[in-house]
Amino acid sequence: MCSVTTPAHSCAAAFRCGAAREARRSHCDAEKNMPADQAIIRLSASLGGRYLSRLAGEGPQSVYHFCLNIVLLRTLSPYDYGTFSIIFITAATATLFSDALFAIPATVYIPSRCGCAARVLDVTIGSVALVVCSALSIVTAIAIWIWLGSLSVSCFGSAFIGLWALRNYTRAVALAQPWRAGGARATLSDLTYVVSGTALLIVLPRVLHLPLTPGLVFGGLSAACALGILPCFLDRGWRIRISFRARIFRRYGRFLPALLWSLAGAGTAIVLGQSQAFLVAGIAGPAAFAPIAAGFVLLAPIRVLTGSVLNVLRPELSRRDETRDAASIQKVLIFSVQCALLFVLAYGACLLLAWPLVKSLLFAKQFVGEPMGLIVTMAWLTAMTYTAYQPFRALAQSQSRFRDITLATLAGGITGFITVLLLLLTFGPAISIGGALVGEATTFFLLWGAYLRSRAPGFVARFGGT
């Protein structure tokens, strides 16, 4: 933790922070005075490279999780695979909430500070994250033990839940750094996780002749998460600063009003994303939801791209928001929306061209008579709408306007839930995807309206920071 400095050191730190802020302002002023084409080229070189860097990490990680599920589906018994799936989904859900409390604040508040102030904030959020993730592992270990009575699954499954959440935080801190090496270390963290996880799950069963069980799988994934955390600390000279003093928790408590809205936003986003699945599976049965789930699986790469854009965009907007340069922020938003939507359109065009092959290979035997073309088309429109509002969501997060996000996703979730229910009862499961599209469109228009309000004079000065 950064200790209290002497007046001379304080002056030096203040000078460095002032110089850093002046450098940011100069960078934004230079970009603002550029011709439009040169500004776009500069943004393409800066943000485009970071987006590709994050895709290089997020992409293999998503492919690894997908392949792991396919292998385990074919290898484990139905009971063991069901156990693995429930714990894995629990870990993914816990990660969403831990991101709201730790990863998102790290990418929002750390980039707007410099020097000792940034290090103190890193120690504050990191120490609380370590405590919460450790407590989460202990609680889930007890719950899994009561549920299954298996020591290996309870220990390694709970360790995976806590370490996955903690690794997401360390990646966020790396991305919050103002230099490109931070993004490279986050990517290295993902690749380390994928490579070590794959190696361990090959070596343990085949070389040591251990049976493949959920406990063994989660043991390998937990070790991979722990190894994946290490690259994020390469820029710190292996000096990991943590503190459990009362003032650390008091300092973190100052952010709680905003973070509670962030936590509520994570909950409403889950409702918005999963309401159709719960309704269709609950009313029409799991078999009726299967073709819809298969259609949305084809659009998984779009979600990977969206996550990569958000992870890069949030700290970048936070740094630019400190300069109060609305024109610079608008250029970043426009460029990000254009990149994301171009990818979605290109992906849709590739699906359209390859549809006869995709349909015959993936859907011909399993979903005979189902309107898979309609399902995939509506899922693609839903994914495009979801992608379109993510930059506006990132801007609201960078300005600590978590309340706007929560209200927008809550309204979208309620609207989508009602529409899905009406369409499901009237037209059937396939058409009910239109309800998810209506919910995402509602969220888009509300976040767009919040962005337009944020451009009003004095708005950012009143609500732009914590």
SVG drawing of the C-alpha trace seen along z (x, -y; Angstrom):
<svg xmlns="http://www.w3.org/2000/svg" viewBox="-52 -24 63 68">
<polyline fill="none" stroke="black" stroke-width="0.4" points="0.0,0.0 1.2,-3.5 2.3,-5.1 1.8,-8.7 4.4,-10.9 6.5,-13.8 5.7,-17.3 8.5,-17.1 7.3,-13.7 3.8,-15.0 4.9,-17.9 6.7,-15.6 3.7,-13.3 1.4,-16.3 3.7,-17.5 3.7,-14.1 -0.1,-13.9 -0.4,-17.4 2.0,-16.6 0.0,-13.4 -3.3,-15.3 -1.7,-18.0 -0.5,-15.3 -4.0,-13.8 -5.4,-17.3 -2.7,-17.9 -3.5,-14.5 -7.2,-15.3 -6.6,-18.9 -4.3,-17.6 -6.9,-15.0 -9.7,-17.6 -7.8,-20.0 -7.0,-17.3 -9.0,-16.9 -11.7,-14.3 -9.9,-11.7 -6.7,-12.0 -8.6,-11.7 -10.2,-8.5 -6.9,-7.1 -5.4,-7.9 -8.3,-6.3 -8.1,-3.3 -4.4,-2.8 -5.0,-3.3 -8.3,-1.6 -8.3,0.8 -5.1,2.4 -6.4,2.7 -9.7,4.3 -7.7,6.9 -5.5,7.5 -8.5,8.2 -10.0,10.4 -6.8,12.4 -7.4,13.2 -11.2,13.4 -11.6,15.4 -9.4,18.4 -10.9,18.4 -14.4,18.6 -13.4,21.4 -11.7,23.2 -14.9,23.1 -17.0,24.3 -14.7,27.2 -14.4,28.1 -18.2,28.4 -18.4,30.5 -15.7,32.9 -17.2,33.2 -20.7,33.7 -19.4,36.7 -17.1,38.0 -18.9,37.5 -22.1,39.2 -25.2,37.1 -25.1,36.6 -21.5,35.5 -22.0,33.2 -25.0,31.7 -23.0,31.1 -20.2,29.4 -22.7,27.2 -24.4,26.0 -21.2,25.0 -19.8,23.5 -23.0,21.4 -22.8,20.3 -19.2,19.2 -20.2,17.2 -23.0,15.5 -20.7,14.8 -18.2,13.2 -20.9,10.8 -21.6,9.6 -18.0,9.4 -17.3,7.4 -19.9,4.9 -18.3,4.4 -14.6,4.6 -13.6,4.9 -15.9,2.1 -14.9,-0.4 -11.2,0.4 -11.6,-0.4 -13.7,-3.5 -11.9,-5.2 -8.2,-4.1 -7.6,-5.6 -8.8,-9.0 -6.2,-9.0 -2.4,-8.9 0.6,-8.3 0.0,-7.5 -3.8,-8.1 -4.1,-5.4 -2.0,-2.9 -4.0,-3.6 -7.3,-3.0 -5.8,0.2 -4.9,1.4 -8.3,0.5 -10.4,2.2 -8.0,5.2 -7.9,5.8 -11.7,5.8 -11.9,8.0 -9.6,10.5 -11.7,10.6 -15.0,11.0 -13.7,13.6 -12.2,15.6 -15.5,15.4 -17.4,16.4 -15.2,19.5 -15.8,20.5 -19.6,20.0 -19.9,21.9 -17.7,24.7 -20.0,25.2 -23.1,25.1 -21.6,27.6 -20.6,29.9 -24.1,29.9 -25.6,30.4 -23.3,33.2 -21.3,34.4 -18.2,34.5 -15.0,33.0 -13.1,32.7 -16.0,31.0 -16.7,28.7 -13.1,27.6 -12.0,27.3 -15.4,26.0 -15.5,23.2 -11.8,22.4 -12.7,22.0 -15.6,19.7 -13.4,17.4 -10.3,17.5 -12.2,16.8 -13.8,13.7 -10.4,12.6 -8.7,13.1 -11.3,10.9 -10.4,8.1 -6.7,8.4 -7.3,8.3 -9.4,5.2 -6.6,3.5 -4.1,4.3 -6.5,2.8 -6.9,-0.3 -3.2,-1.1 -2.7,-4.0 -0.1,-2.2 -0.7,0.6 1.4,3.1 -1.6,3.4 -3.8,4.8 -1.0,7.1 -0.8,8.5 -4.5,9.0 -4.3,11.0 -1.4,12.9 -3.5,13.7 -6.2,15.2 -3.8,17.2 -2.0,18.5 -5.3,19.7 -6.3,21.4 -2.9,23.1 -2.3,24.2 -6.0,25.4 -5.7,27.4 -2.4,28.9 -3.5,29.8 -6.7,31.5 -4.7,33.6 -1.8,34.4 -3.8,35.3 -6.1,38.0 -3.7,39.5 -0.2,39.2 -1.2,39.7 -4.1,42.0 -6.6,40.1 -10.3,40.6 -12.0,37.6 -14.4,36.3 -15.9,32.8 -13.5,32.5 -10.5,33.1 -11.8,30.7 -12.4,27.9 -8.9,28.6 -7.3,28.1 -9.4,24.9 -8.6,23.5 -4.8,24.0 -5.2,22.4 -7.0,19.4 -4.2,19.0 -1.5,19.1 -3.5,16.7 -3.4,14.1 0.4,13.9 0.9,12.1 -1.2,9.2 1.5,8.4 4.5,8.3 4.5,4.5 4.6,4.2 8.0,6.0 6.1,8.8 5.1,6.3 1.5,7.3 0.1,4.7 -2.8,5.6 -4.1,4.3 -6.9,5.3 -7.0,2.2 -10.3,0.6 -9.6,-2.6 -9.3,-0.4 -12.9,0.7 -14.0,-2.8 -12.4,-4.2 -14.2,-1.5 -17.4,-2.3 -17.4,-5.8 -18.1,-4.2 -20.9,-2.0 -23.8,-4.3 -22.6,-4.1 -21.6,-0.5 -25.0,0.7 -26.5,-0.7 -23.8,1.1 -24.7,4.3 -28.4,3.8 -27.5,3.1 -25.8,6.5 -28.9,8.2 -31.2,6.5 -28.9,7.3 -29.1,11.0 -32.9,10.7 -32.9,9.0 -30.7,11.7 -32.3,14.8 -36.0,14.0 -36.8,15.6 -35.0,18.8 -36.8,19.1 -40.2,18.4 -39.9,20.7 -38.3,23.6 -40.9,23.1 -44.0,22.9 -43.2,24.9 -40.5,27.2 -36.7,27.5 -37.2,29.3 -39.0,26.2 -36.2,24.0 -33.4,26.2 -33.6,24.8 -33.6,21.3 -30.6,22.0 -28.9,23.6 -29.6,20.5 -28.1,18.1 -25.0,20.3 -24.2,19.3 -24.1,15.7 -21.7,16.3 -18.7,14.6 -20.6,11.3 -20.8,11.5 -17.1,12.1 -16.5,9.0 -18.8,6.9 -16.9,7.9 -13.6,7.0 -14.9,3.6 -16.3,2.9 -13.1,3.8 -11.0,1.5 -13.6,-1.3 -14.4,-1.8 -11.0,-2.9 -10.4,-4.9 -13.6,-6.9 -12.8,-7.4 -9.4,-9.0 -11.0,-11.2 -13.9,-12.1 -11.4,-13.6 -10.4,-16.2 -14.2,-17.2 -13.7,-17.0 -17.1,-16.0 -15.9,-16.1 -13.1,-13.5 -15.6,-11.2 -18.0,-11.5 -15.4,-10.4 -14.5,-7.4 -18.1,-6.4 -18.8,-6.7 -15.7,-4.8 -16.5,-2.0 -20.2,-1.7 -19.0,-1.6 -16.4,1.1 -18.9,3.3 -21.7,3.0 -19.5,3.6 -18.4,6.8 -22.0,7.9 -23.0,7.1 -20.0,9.0 -20.8,12.0 -24.4,12.0 -23.4,11.9 -21.0,14.9 -23.9,16.8 -26.2,16.0 -23.7,17.2 -22.9,20.4 -26.4,21.0 -27.1,24.2 -23.9,25.8 -24.5,24.6 -28.1,25.9 -27.2,29.3 -24.2,29.8 -25.7,28.5 -29.5,28.5 -30.6,31.0 -30.9,34.0 -31.6,32.5 -34.3,29.8 -36.3,31.2 -39.3,29.0 -38.1,26.1 -37.8,22.6 -34.1,22.4 -33.6,19.6 -36.2,17.4 -34.7,18.2 -31.1,17.3 -32.3,14.2 -34.1,12.8 -31.3,13.9 -28.9,11.9 -31.1,8.8 -31.2,9.1 -27.4,9.4 -27.0,6.4 -29.2,4.3 -27.4,5.5 -24.0,4.6 -25.2,1.1 -25.9,-0.1 -22.8,1.2 -20.6,-1.9 -23.3,-4.1 -23.4,-1.7 -19.6,-2.0 -19.8,-5.8 -22.4,-5.8 -20.2,-3.5 -17.1,-5.7 -19.1,-8.7 -20.4,-6.7 -24.0,-6.9 -24.8,-3.4 -28.4,-4.4 -29.1,-5.2 -27.9,-1.7 -29.9,0.0 -33.1,-1.8 -32.6,-1.2 -31.9,2.5 -34.8,2.9 -37.2,1.2 -35.8,3.4 -36.1,6.5 -39.7,5.8 -40.7,4.9 -39.0,8.0 -40.5,10.3 -44.0,9.2 -43.5,9.2 -41.9,12.7 -44.8,14.0 -47.4,12.6 -45.7,13.8 -45.0,17.2 -48.7,17.7 -49.9,16.3 -47.5,17.5 -45.1,20.1 -41.5,20.3 -39.8,19.3 -41.6,16.0 -41.0,15.2 -37.5,14.2 -39.1,10.9 -39.8,10.2 -36.1,10.3 -35.5,8.0 -38.1,5.6 -36.4,5.6 -32.9,4.9 -34.4,2.1 -36.0,0.5 -32.6,0.6 -30.9,-0.9 -33.3,-3.8 -33.1,-4.6 -29.3,-4.5 -29.2,-6.6 -31.5,-9.1 -29.3,-9.1 -26.3,-9.8 -28.1,-12.8 -28.9,-14.2 -25.2,-13.7 -24.2,-16.1 -26.1,-18.9 -23.9,-21.8 -22.8,-21.1 -24.1,-17.5 -20.7,-15.8 -19.4,-18.4 -22.4,-17.4 -22.5,-13.7 -19.2,-12.7 -17.2,-11.4 -17.0,-10.0"/>
</svg>
